[in-house]
Every structure is written in structure tokens, then in C-alpha cells.
Amino acid sequence: YASVEQFASVAGHVAQDMSPEEFQELSEHVPGLTEAAESQLRPLMEIRHIHMAFRHALEDLQQAIEDVDPSDELQLRSFAKQVRFLRMMHAAHSQSEDAVFLPELRKGDREFAEFIHGDHHTEDSIFYELLCDVEKLCTASAEQRPPLMSKLCSRVRSLCGHLLRHMASEESRLLPRLEGHYPVLEQDRLVREGRRKIP
């Protein structure tokens, strides 16, 4: 009758105390044990989960722009609201990474840390330009709308492509470095500190 939190809190200890064979056998009889243990043994998985949520949100954004009628200001305003929410989430995530993870990364790979930091600023600029494009569409005449809509679609593709490349880069270079360099308790501390930076 343990809660999800209690279950997760002991799973990591169980995994560490048992042989891989014993843990495998136990996992076959306890659904979710492997996933619960992973959250304890690999705290930085939380970053990958956040990235997964961003990927879903980017898919939704691309679908939304395909469905928007450029002559319907209400639809355009609704799309802008979706962009603003995603920009706010991106800003919170980027700021927490900049404040917590990048100082650690700079100790061993300053060039890559600066690349990640610069990427965060570039992405925020694309968000801003995207919102400006929506505003122009809302106030444009009927004949001006088709080329502006084409530009908006192109900007959405650019944003999605940039963010997908950025997340893949972090997952292939930043997270393995932190996981390889810091013990689990220190990783957990970094993740918790990063969480506290998010408003």
C-alpha cells in the first residue's frame, strides 16, 4: 500500500543492494519497479522527460500552424497564446540550465557551455520574431496575408528544428558528461537546485 513517492524512494536502494539478476527477477513481479528505480539512480532523467514534453509541444505547435486560417484573427490570437506559453516554459527551463548546469559544464567544456548558452538566446529571439509575425498577420490586409502566413510557417519550422537539434545536443553531450562526472546524490542536488530556479 505504499504511495508512488514511497515506492520510488526505496526502489533505487533495492536496485543498488541486489544483483542485476535478482533485481531483474523482482522487476518481473513488481510492475513499475525498473522505472521507479531509474528515477532514483539517474536523477538527470528528469531533464530528458522535460525535453520529451517539449517535443510533444513542438508537434502540437506544428499541427496548430497547419490548422490556422490566416483570415481568422481569433485563431491567430489563440496560436500566439500557445507560442507565448511555450516561450515561457522554454525561458524557465533555459534559465535553470544556465544557472545550475552550465557553470558545472564550463569547468570541463567551456566552449560547449557557451554554445548551449548562446543557443538559449537564439531560441528566445526566434520566439520573439514568431510572435511579431503573428501580430503582423493580425493587422495585415487580405492580400498581404498569404506571404506573411508563409513566413510564419517557415519561422515555426525554424524554431522547431532549432529546439530539436538543441535538445539532442544536450542529451548527447551535456547529460552524459554530468552523469559520468557526478555521483547520484550530487546529480539529485543539481536537479533539485534547477527546479528551484523555475518560477
ZAVEXMAR-85536 format. One record per residue (C-alpha): residue number from 0; residue in one letter; chain; x, y, z. Coordinates in nm, 2 decimals, decimal comma. Layout:
# ZAVEXMAR-85536
@i:NUM	aa:A	ch:A	east:X	north:Y	up:Z
...
# end
This chain:
# ZAVEXMAR-85536
@i:0	aa:Y	ch:A	east:0,00	north:0,00	up:0,00
@i:1	aa:A	ch:A	east:0,30	north:0,23	up:-0,05
@i:2	aa:S	ch:A	east:0,24	north:0,56	up:-0,22
@i:3	aa:V	ch:A	east:0,41	north:0,63	up:-0,56
@i:4	aa:E	ch:A	east:0,66	north:0,86	up:-0,38
@i:5	aa:Q	ch:A	east:0,74	north:0,60	up:-0,11
@i:6	aa:F	ch:A	east:0,77	north:0,33	up:-0,38
@i:7	aa:A	ch:A	east:1,01	north:0,54	up:-0,58
@i:8	aa:S	ch:A	east:1,21	north:0,63	up:-0,27
@i:9	aa:V	ch:A	east:1,30	north:0,27	up:-0,19
@i:10	aa:A	ch:A	east:1,33	north:0,14	up:-0,55
@i:11	aa:G	ch:A	east:1,68	north:0,29	up:-0,60
@i:12	aa:H	ch:A	east:1,81	north:0,14	up:-0,28
@i:13	aa:V	ch:A	east:1,67	north:-0,20	up:-0,38
@i:14	aa:A	ch:A	east:1,84	north:-0,18	up:-0,72
@i:15	aa:Q	ch:A	east:2,17	north:-0,10	up:-0,56
@i:16	aa:D	ch:A	east:2,16	north:-0,38	up:-0,30
@i:17	aa:M	ch:A	east:2,06	north:-0,66	up:-0,53
@i:18	aa:S	ch:A	east:2,25	north:-0,83	up:-0,80
@i:19	aa:P	ch:A	east:2,13	north:-0,75	up:-1,16
@i:20	aa:E	ch:A	east:1,98	north:-1,10	up:-1,19
@i:21	aa:E	ch:A	east:1,79	north:-1,07	up:-0,86
@i:22	aa:F	ch:A	east:1,66	north:-0,72	up:-0,95
@i:23	aa:Q	ch:A	east:1,55	north:-0,84	up:-1,29
@i:24	aa:E	ch:A	east:1,35	north:-1,13	up:-1,13
@i:25	aa:L	ch:A	east:1,19	north:-0,89	up:-0,88
@i:26	aa:S	ch:A	east:1,11	north:-0,64	up:-1,15
@i:27	aa:E	ch:A	east:0,91	north:-0,91	up:-1,34
@i:28	aa:H	ch:A	east:0,68	north:-0,94	up:-1,04
@i:29	aa:V	ch:A	east:0,66	north:-0,57	up:-0,94
@i:30	aa:P	ch:A	east:0,53	north:-0,35	up:-1,22
@i:31	aa:G	ch:A	east:0,70	north:-0,02	up:-1,25
@i:32	aa:L	ch:A	east:0,99	north:-0,11	up:-1,02
@i:33	aa:T	ch:A	east:1,25	north:-0,05	up:-1,30
@i:34	aa:E	ch:A	east:1,11	north:0,29	up:-1,39
@i:35	aa:A	ch:A	east:1,09	north:0,39	up:-1,02
@i:36	aa:A	ch:A	east:1,45	north:0,28	up:-0,96
@i:37	aa:E	ch:A	east:1,57	north:0,47	up:-1,26
@i:38	aa:S	ch:A	east:1,44	north:0,80	up:-1,12
@i:39	aa:Q	ch:A	east:1,65	north:0,73	up:-0,81
@i:40	aa:L	ch:A	east:1,96	north:0,60	up:-0,99
@i:41	aa:R	ch:A	east:1,95	north:0,86	up:-1,27
@i:42	aa:P	ch:A	east:1,81	north:1,19	up:-1,14
@i:43	aa:L	ch:A	east:1,91	north:1,37	up:-1,47
@i:44	aa:M	ch:A	east:1,64	north:1,16	up:-1,65
@i:45	aa:E	ch:A	east:1,41	north:1,45	up:-1,54
@i:46	aa:I	ch:A	east:1,58	north:1,67	up:-1,80
@i:47	aa:R	ch:A	east:1,50	north:1,41	up:-2,07
@i:48	aa:H	ch:A	east:1,14	north:1,40	up:-1,95
@i:49	aa:I	ch:A	east:1,12	north:1,78	up:-1,98
@i:50	aa:H	ch:A	east:1,27	north:1,75	up:-2,33
@i:51	aa:M	ch:A	east:1,01	north:1,49	up:-2,42
@i:52	aa:A	ch:A	east:0,73	north:1,72	up:-2,31
@i:53	aa:F	ch:A	east:0,89	north:2,00	up:-2,53
@i:54	aa:R	ch:A	east:0,90	north:1,76	up:-2,83
@i:55	aa:H	ch:A	east:0,52	north:1,69	up:-2,79
@i:56	aa:A	ch:A	east:0,45	north:2,06	up:-2,75
@i:57	aa:L	ch:A	east:0,65	north:2,13	up:-3,07
@i:58	aa:E	ch:A	east:0,45	north:1,87	up:-3,26
@i:59	aa:D	ch:A	east:0,13	north:2,04	up:-3,14
@i:60	aa:L	ch:A	east:0,27	north:2,38	up:-3,25
@i:61	aa:Q	ch:A	east:0,34	north:2,25	up:-3,60
@i:62	aa:Q	ch:A	east:-0,01	north:2,10	up:-3,62
@i:63	aa:A	ch:A	east:-0,16	north:2,42	up:-3,49
@i:64	aa:I	ch:A	east:0,00	north:2,64	up:-3,76
@i:65	aa:E	ch:A	east:-0,12	north:2,40	up:-4,03
@i:66	aa:D	ch:A	east:-0,48	north:2,43	up:-3,90
@i:67	aa:V	ch:A	east:-0,48	north:2,81	up:-3,86
@i:68	aa:D	ch:A	east:-0,69	north:3,01	up:-4,11
@i:69	aa:P	ch:A	east:-0,48	north:3,32	up:-4,17
@i:70	aa:S	ch:A	east:-0,80	north:3,53	up:-4,22
@i:71	aa:D	ch:A	east:-0,93	north:3,44	up:-3,88
@i:72	aa:E	ch:A	east:-0,78	north:3,67	up:-3,62
@i:73	aa:L	ch:A	east:-0,93	north:3,47	up:-3,33
@i:74	aa:Q	ch:A	east:-0,74	north:3,16	up:-3,45
@i:75	aa:L	ch:A	east:-0,42	north:3,36	up:-3,49
@i:76	aa:R	ch:A	east:-0,46	north:3,50	up:-3,13
@i:77	aa:S	ch:A	east:-0,51	north:3,15	up:-3,00
@i:78	aa:F	ch:A	east:-0,19	north:3,03	up:-3,18
@i:79	aa:A	ch:A	east:0,00	north:3,33	up:-3,03
@i:80	aa:K	ch:A	east:-0,12	north:3,23	up:-2,69
@i:81	aa:Q	ch:A	east:0,02	north:2,88	up:-2,75
@i:82	aa:V	ch:A	east:0,36	north:3,03	up:-2,86
@i:83	aa:R	ch:A	east:0,37	north:3,26	up:-2,56
@i:84	aa:F	ch:A	east:0,32	north:2,96	up:-2,32
@i:85	aa:L	ch:A	east:0,59	north:2,76	up:-2,49
@i:86	aa:R	ch:A	east:0,82	north:3,06	up:-2,48
@i:87	aa:M	ch:A	east:0,76	north:3,10	up:-2,10
@i:88	aa:M	ch:A	east:0,83	north:2,73	up:-2,04
@i:89	aa:H	ch:A	east:1,15	north:2,75	up:-2,26
@i:90	aa:A	ch:A	east:1,27	north:3,06	up:-2,07
@i:91	aa:A	ch:A	east:1,22	north:2,89	up:-1,73
@i:92	aa:H	ch:A	east:1,40	north:2,57	up:-1,84
@i:93	aa:S	ch:A	east:1,68	north:2,76	up:-2,01
@i:94	aa:Q	ch:A	east:1,74	north:2,99	up:-1,71
@i:95	aa:S	ch:A	east:1,76	north:2,70	up:-1,47
@i:96	aa:E	ch:A	east:2,01	north:2,52	up:-1,70
@i:97	aa:D	ch:A	east:2,21	north:2,84	up:-1,74
@i:98	aa:A	ch:A	east:2,22	north:2,89	up:-1,36
@i:99	aa:V	ch:A	east:2,28	north:2,54	up:-1,24
@i:100	aa:F	ch:A	east:2,42	north:2,30	up:-1,51
@i:101	aa:L	ch:A	east:2,63	north:2,53	up:-1,73
@i:102	aa:P	ch:A	east:2,86	north:2,65	up:-1,45
@i:103	aa:E	ch:A	east:2,94	north:2,28	up:-1,39
@i:104	aa:L	ch:A	east:2,99	north:2,22	up:-1,76
@i:105	aa:R	ch:A	east:3,22	north:2,52	up:-1,80
@i:106	aa:K	ch:A	east:3,47	north:2,36	up:-1,57
@i:107	aa:G	ch:A	east:3,54	north:2,09	up:-1,83
@i:108	aa:D	ch:A	east:3,40	north:2,21	up:-2,17
@i:109	aa:R	ch:A	east:3,37	north:2,59	up:-2,17
@i:110	aa:E	ch:A	east:3,32	north:2,60	up:-2,55
@i:111	aa:F	ch:A	east:3,02	north:2,37	up:-2,54
@i:112	aa:A	ch:A	east:2,87	north:2,55	up:-2,24
@i:113	aa:E	ch:A	east:2,89	north:2,88	up:-2,43
@i:114	aa:F	ch:A	east:2,73	north:2,72	up:-2,73
@i:115	aa:I	ch:A	east:2,44	north:2,60	up:-2,52
@i:116	aa:H	ch:A	east:2,40	north:2,94	up:-2,35
@i:117	aa:G	ch:A	east:2,41	north:3,12	up:-2,69
@i:118	aa:D	ch:A	east:2,15	north:2,87	up:-2,83
@i:119	aa:H	ch:A	east:1,91	north:2,96	up:-2,55
@i:120	aa:H	ch:A	east:1,93	north:3,33	up:-2,65
@i:121	aa:T	ch:A	east:1,89	north:3,24	up:-3,02
@i:122	aa:E	ch:A	east:1,58	north:3,04	up:-2,94
@i:123	aa:D	ch:A	east:1,42	north:3,32	up:-2,74
@i:124	aa:S	ch:A	east:1,48	north:3,56	up:-3,03
@i:125	aa:I	ch:A	east:1,31	north:3,32	up:-3,27
@i:126	aa:F	ch:A	east:1,01	north:3,30	up:-3,02
@i:127	aa:Y	ch:A	east:1,00	north:3,68	up:-3,02
@i:128	aa:E	ch:A	east:1,01	north:3,71	up:-3,40
@i:129	aa:L	ch:A	east:0,74	north:3,44	up:-3,43
@i:130	aa:L	ch:A	east:0,51	north:3,65	up:-3,21
@i:131	aa:C	ch:A	east:0,59	north:3,96	up:-3,41
@i:132	aa:D	ch:A	east:0,50	north:3,77	up:-3,73
@i:133	aa:V	ch:A	east:0,16	north:3,67	up:-3,58
@i:134	aa:E	ch:A	east:0,09	north:4,03	up:-3,48
@i:135	aa:K	ch:A	east:0,17	north:4,15	up:-3,84
@i:136	aa:L	ch:A	east:-0,07	north:3,89	up:-3,97
@i:137	aa:C	ch:A	east:-0,35	north:4,00	up:-3,74
@i:138	aa:T	ch:A	east:-0,33	north:4,36	up:-3,88
@i:139	aa:A	ch:A	east:-0,25	north:4,28	up:-4,24
@i:140	aa:S	ch:A	east:-0,48	north:4,33	up:-4,53
@i:141	aa:A	ch:A	east:-0,62	north:4,02	up:-4,71
@i:142	aa:E	ch:A	east:-0,37	north:4,05	up:-5,00
@i:143	aa:Q	ch:A	east:-0,07	north:4,07	up:-4,76
@i:144	aa:R	ch:A	east:-0,17	north:3,76	up:-4,56
@i:145	aa:P	ch:A	east:-0,05	north:3,48	up:-4,79
@i:146	aa:P	ch:A	east:0,31	north:3,58	up:-4,79
@i:147	aa:L	ch:A	east:0,31	north:3,66	up:-4,42
@i:148	aa:M	ch:A	east:0,15	north:3,32	up:-4,35
@i:149	aa:S	ch:A	east:0,42	north:3,15	up:-4,55
@i:150	aa:K	ch:A	east:0,69	north:3,34	up:-4,35
@i:151	aa:L	ch:A	east:0,51	north:3,24	up:-4,02
@i:152	aa:C	ch:A	east:0,51	north:2,87	up:-4,12
@i:153	aa:S	ch:A	east:0,88	north:2,90	up:-4,21
@i:154	aa:R	ch:A	east:0,95	north:3,06	up:-3,87
@i:155	aa:V	ch:A	east:0,77	north:2,78	up:-3,69
@i:156	aa:R	ch:A	east:0,98	north:2,52	up:-3,88
@i:157	aa:S	ch:A	east:1,29	north:2,71	up:-3,79
@i:158	aa:L	ch:A	east:1,21	north:2,72	up:-3,42
@i:159	aa:C	ch:A	east:1,11	north:2,35	up:-3,41
@i:160	aa:G	ch:A	east:1,43	north:2,24	up:-3,59
@i:161	aa:H	ch:A	east:1,65	north:2,46	up:-3,37
@i:162	aa:L	ch:A	east:1,50	north:2,33	up:-3,05
@i:163	aa:L	ch:A	east:1,51	north:1,97	up:-3,16
@i:164	aa:R	ch:A	east:1,88	north:2,00	up:-3,25
@i:165	aa:H	ch:A	east:1,95	north:2,18	up:-2,92
@i:166	aa:M	ch:A	east:1,78	north:1,91	up:-2,71
@i:167	aa:A	ch:A	east:1,95	north:1,63	up:-2,89
@i:168	aa:S	ch:A	east:2,29	north:1,81	up:-2,84
@i:169	aa:E	ch:A	east:2,23	north:1,84	up:-2,47
@i:170	aa:E	ch:A	east:2,12	north:1,48	up:-2,44
@i:171	aa:S	ch:A	east:2,43	north:1,35	up:-2,63
@i:172	aa:R	ch:A	east:2,69	north:1,58	up:-2,47
@i:173	aa:L	ch:A	east:2,57	north:1,77	up:-2,16
@i:174	aa:L	ch:A	east:2,38	north:1,50	up:-1,97
@i:175	aa:P	ch:A	east:2,63	north:1,21	up:-2,02
@i:176	aa:R	ch:A	east:2,91	north:1,44	up:-1,90
@i:177	aa:L	ch:A	east:2,72	north:1,53	up:-1,58
@i:178	aa:E	ch:A	east:2,61	north:1,17	up:-1,53
@i:179	aa:G	ch:A	east:2,97	north:1,04	up:-1,57
@i:180	aa:H	ch:A	east:3,13	north:1,31	up:-1,36
@i:181	aa:Y	ch:A	east:2,89	north:1,35	up:-1,06
@i:182	aa:P	ch:A	east:2,77	north:1,08	up:-0,81
@i:183	aa:V	ch:A	east:2,40	north:1,02	up:-0,79
@i:184	aa:L	ch:A	east:2,34	north:1,23	up:-0,48
@i:185	aa:E	ch:A	east:2,52	north:1,53	up:-0,65
@i:186	aa:Q	ch:A	east:2,31	north:1,48	up:-0,96
@i:187	aa:D	ch:A	east:2,00	north:1,48	up:-0,75
@i:188	aa:R	ch:A	east:2,12	north:1,81	up:-0,58
@i:189	aa:L	ch:A	east:2,17	north:1,97	up:-0,92
@i:190	aa:V	ch:A	east:1,82	north:1,87	up:-1,04
@i:191	aa:R	ch:A	east:1,66	north:2,00	up:-0,72
@i:192	aa:E	ch:A	east:1,85	north:2,32	up:-0,75
@i:193	aa:G	ch:A	east:1,74	north:2,36	up:-1,11
@i:194	aa:R	ch:A	east:1,38	north:2,30	up:-1,01
@i:195	aa:R	ch:A	east:1,40	north:2,58	up:-0,76
@i:196	aa:K	ch:A	east:1,51	north:2,82	up:-1,03
@i:197	aa:I	ch:A	east:1,18	north:2,76	up:-1,22
@i:198	aa:P	ch:A	east:0,91	north:3,02	up:-1,12
# end
